[in-house]
Structures are given as structure tokens and as C-alpha cells.
């Protein structure tokens, strides 16, 4: 098996796992919008499992580089230049990987913003519920003490 064939095999596996991560990131958007926290936790665990698989594939790729005497930091464009035949295949997979990574990053940015907005909304509501009412200036003392009570005790 040639270097190019081994590299293509690894990159195709990475591509498959990245497609799964992209699909999960799109599903997470819907889950976040529906406030399904338990489902979001399950999706995150699945995403972590896929990331571990990609990390293992990256280790495999680095070992391939080492076995063929290449520096692990060799740029993909440099590898494409060195391959005598089948450059088009490597260019296609590189473009697909770049597109997927860009898509995943964009979707994760959207998900991050949605989560941030949800947390701000929760914090706002908690502050409304736990906010102590302002003491009255006039009236008897017993009513003043009652007005300072809150739904929640903020002391821990």
C-alpha cells in the first residue's frame, strides 16, 4: 500500500467522523432551542466519543508520517505536491475536510450563542425571583420585615 493510499484511508475515516459531528451540531441547535437539557447531554457525550475517534485517527496519521520519514508538521499542500499520482483525490478530500471544519465551527458558534442567551435569560429570571423588594418608607415595622422576604434564601 502506498503512502497516498494509507493517507486517503485515514482521511476518509476522519471525514466520516467529522460528518457525524457536523450532523450532531445541527441537531444540537434544535435541542438547545427546545431546552431539552437531558438530550443535549446525551448528544454531547456522543460528540465526545467521536472526537476521541478523530484523535485516534490523527495519531494514526502522525505515525504514518513518521513511518514514511515525514515531519509531523508537514503542510497538507506540501504533501499534495510530493504525491506523483492522484493529487486530485487528495485535493478533493482536503477541500471537503476544510468545508466540514468551517461548517462545524459556524454551527458551534451559533450553538454557543444560543446557550449564552439561554443562560442570560435564566439568570435574569432567577434575579427577578430572588430579588428582595425594596423596604417601604411608611407603614408599620411588621410589614417592612415581611416585604424583605424572598422566594429563595440566597444564603448558602
Secondary structure by P-SEA (a helix, b strand, c coil): ccaaaaaaaaaaaaaaaaaaaaaaaaaaaaaaaacaaaaaaaaaaaaaaaaaaaaaaaaaaaaaaaaacccccccaaaaaaacccaaaaaaaaaaaaaaaaaaaaaaaaaaaaaaaaaaaaaaaaaaaaaccccccccccaaaaaaaacccccccc
